[in-house]
Amino acid sequence: MDRSSILLATGSVAACSLLLYTFMSPKAAASTNCTSLVRFSDSADDDDDYITPGMISKMFDQLFVQMQGVLANLSQQIAQIQAAGQRLPEEQLRQVLTAEFERALLVKQQAVFDEFDVDEDCVKEATHAYLEREEDYPNVKRSVTRFQKLYETVSGTDDSPSSSAGGASVKELSQGKLVEAAEVYFDGLTSAMCAIVKSFKDKGMDLNDQSVTQQMHMQFGAVANDAGEEALKKIGVDIDVFKKSIEKHSSNPDVGRALAMLQIKQQQELVAMGVAPM
């Protein structure tokens, strides 16, 4: 994995731990009986006694934002190593990145559980319960899937149905077409993010307040993937084709520079609107 692949993930503001695997794999029995903590109805008198769908979404959203920050820092460290003339084989680089990502996630994951005063086994149980009724709880599905996709970008794994349906191969873009598509993709992201910033400013919210900044970055993450995908659709490019092309050309320095410049441009526009760098 070269830095261009990482930039695609960090531009979308875009564990492999046992916790994440448990969420996305067939349901396994929890070590404690947490079924009574799952709330399927809005009629419960005391939400404090339940792990609600809103809590699950908030926990995954917080982890998503925090781990994007970790990924951005790792990206900078890798760039510094490469600038010093050291180039690790792609497989080794991905292994190192994945291991560091997982190590940081285990720490942040426990901090989030402590903040919400929940047990890991009960979070697993509740998450599975809501995912089994995903039509009733689309926000849980969105939050869990978004976090899973972030990990897949880091690890190179992809267990989504579209990645293996029929064994069909995914067509890839040429280097030139990829850069053009990336410009459209980042423009879509930036427009969506600037609209969020404007809405915060219109409400008189202080962008220098840490809690406000966190809310804003969570909203960035919530709209980023859809905004980028919709922008690509307008030029007839499928998001899976775009991602596959990023991987194919990840070692090309021209592509890496182009993506880096697009991210810098995005950050400059946000800073100009008063947003502190993430």
N, C-alpha and C positions, 0 to 999 in steps of 0.2 A: 504494500500500500504506500503510494507516494503522497506527498502533502496535498496534491490536488484532490484526492479522494476525501481527505479529512476536511478540506475547505468546504466541500459540498455539504457535509454534515453540519459544520459549525456555522455556515452561512444561513441555515434554515432555523433561525431564531424567530435547524433545521436541529437483576444481576445476571449479566450472564450468570449472575450468582444463581444458586439453586432456587432462589425465590422466583426469578423471572422464568426459568425453565418450568417450574411447577405451574405457574399461571397459564402458560401456553401449551402445556402437554395434557394428556388425558388426566382426569381428576384422580388424585391420590388421597387416601384417607389422612386427615390431619391427626396429629398426636394428641390433640385435646378436642373436646366436644364443643365446637364453636357455633353450631347450627343455630342456636337460640339467639346469637348476636346479629344474625342477618335480618334486615328489615326490608320486606318486599312491599309494604304498604306505607302510605303517608299518614296513616291514622295513629301511629304510635305516639304515646303521650310524652315520652322522654327519650330524645335522640341520644342522650349521653349513655344509654344502656345498649346501644346498637352500633355496629359498624355499617354506616349508611353508604349508598352509592356515591353520594357527594364526597364522603371522606376518602373512598377509594380513588376517585378521580383527582382529588386534591393531593393525595400522597404521590400518585404517579406523576402528576404535573410538576410537583415540587422536585421530584427526583430527575425528571426530564430537564428542567431548567438548570439544576445544579450540575448534572452530568455533562450538559453542553458546555458549561464553564470549565469543567475538568478536561473535556476534549479539546477545547480551545487552548488551554495551557499546555497539554501534551503536544498539540500541533506546533506551538511555538518552540518547544524543546526539540522536537524532531527537526524543525527548520534550522535551528542553531547548530545541531549536530551535522546536518547536511552541508550547511554553509562552511563548516570547518573542514570539509573534504571527506567526511566519513559517510559511506553509503552502505547501509545494511541491506542484505537480500530482502526482497519484498515479503517472503514468508516469515522471516525472522522479525522484520519490522512489525508485521501484523500481530505476531505472537506477543511481542513486547507491549504494543499498544493495548491489546486486549487484556493482558495480565494487569497492567497499571489501571485500566478502566475498571476492571472487576474489583481490584483492591480498594480503590477509592469508593466504589459503589457500596461495598459492604459497610464501610464506615458511615456514609451518608444515609444509607438505608436504615440503619439502626437509630440514627439521630431522628429521622422522620417518624419511625415507630414510637420512639420515646415522646416526641412532641405530641402525637395523637393519643398516647397512652394505650397502645394496642399491642397485642401479641402477634408474632410473625405467623404462627400457625392459623390464627383466627383471620388474619388478613388474607392468607391464601384461600381459606374456606369461603370467606365472603366474596373474594374476587371471582372464584370459580362459580359461585352461585349466581352472581350478577351476569357473568359472561354467558352462562347457559341460557339467560333470558335477555340476550343482547338487544333485541328489538325494543324491549321495555326500558333498557338502560344504555342507550347509545353513547352517552358521555363516558361511561366506564370503558366500553369497547374502544372508543377513540383514544382515551388516555393510555390504556394498556398497549394498544397497537402502536401508538406513536412512540412510546418508550421502547418497545420491542424493535421498531425500525431503526432507532438510534443505535441500539446495540448491534443490529445486523450490519449497519454501515461500518462499525468499528471492526467487527469480527470477520466480516466477509460471508457470514452465513445468511441464508434466506429460506425460511420455511413457509413462506406465503404460497397459497395455491397457485397464484398467477406465475410464480417462478418455475413451476414444474408441470403445469397443465399440459397433458399430451406430449410432454417432452419437446415441445416446440422451441426452436432456437430463436433468440432475440436479435433482430437486425441492429447493427451498430452504425453510428454516425461517423462521417469522416472527421478529421481533425478540424477543418475549417467550419463544417456544419455544427460541430460540437461547440465551438467557441461562440458562434452566432446564437445557438440555442441557449447557452449559458447566459448570454447578455439578456435575452428575453426572460429567462428564469429568474435572474437576480433583480431585474426591473420589476417583475411581478411581486417578488418578495418585498422589495424596498417600498413599493407603492402601498402594499398592505400594512407594512410596519409604520410608515409615515402617517397613514390614516389613523392608526391606533394612537400614535403620539399626539396627533392633533385632537383626538377625542379626549385624551387625558388633560391636555392644556385647556381645552374649551371648558372643562369641568373645574378649572382652577386648581388642579392637583399639582403638588410640588414634585417635579421630576428629580430633584436632588434627594428626596426622601427615600430611604432604602426600601421601605415597605412598598412604596409606590413603584419604584424601579422593578422590584420583584414581580408585582402584579402585571406590569407592562411587558416584561420579558415572558411571563407565562402566556399572555395573550399573543405575543409574537409567535411563540411556539405553537399555539392553538391554530393559527391561521396560515402559518408559513407553508406547510406541505401542500395544502389545498391551493393557495395562491400561486405557488410555483407551478403546480400541475396544470391549473387552469390557463396560465400564461403560455405554457408549452402547447396545450391543445389548440390554441389560436393559430399556431404555425404548423400544426399537424405533426407534432413530435410527442410520442408516448413517453410517460415518465420512466417506465422500465427500460426503454431504449436509451433514454438520456443517461440513466444511472449506469447501465452496462457500458455505454460509450466512455463515461468518466473513468471506469475501471480499466478499459482497454488502453486509453491514452494517458493513464495516470503517471507514467514514467517520462512523458514528453515534456521537456522544460518549457516549451512555448505554451502548452496548455496550462501547466502549473502557474506560469507567470500571468496568463490571462485571467485565470480564476482568482489569483491573489489580488490582482488589480480590481476586479469586480467587487471582491469583498471589501477592499479598502475604500472604494467609491461608496459602497453601501454604508460603511461606518462613518464616512465623512458627512454624508447626508443626514444621518441620524444625529451625529454630534452637533451639526449645524442647527438642528431643531431642539438642542438642549439635552440629548440623551447621553448619559455617561457610558463609555465603552464597557462591554460586559466582561 
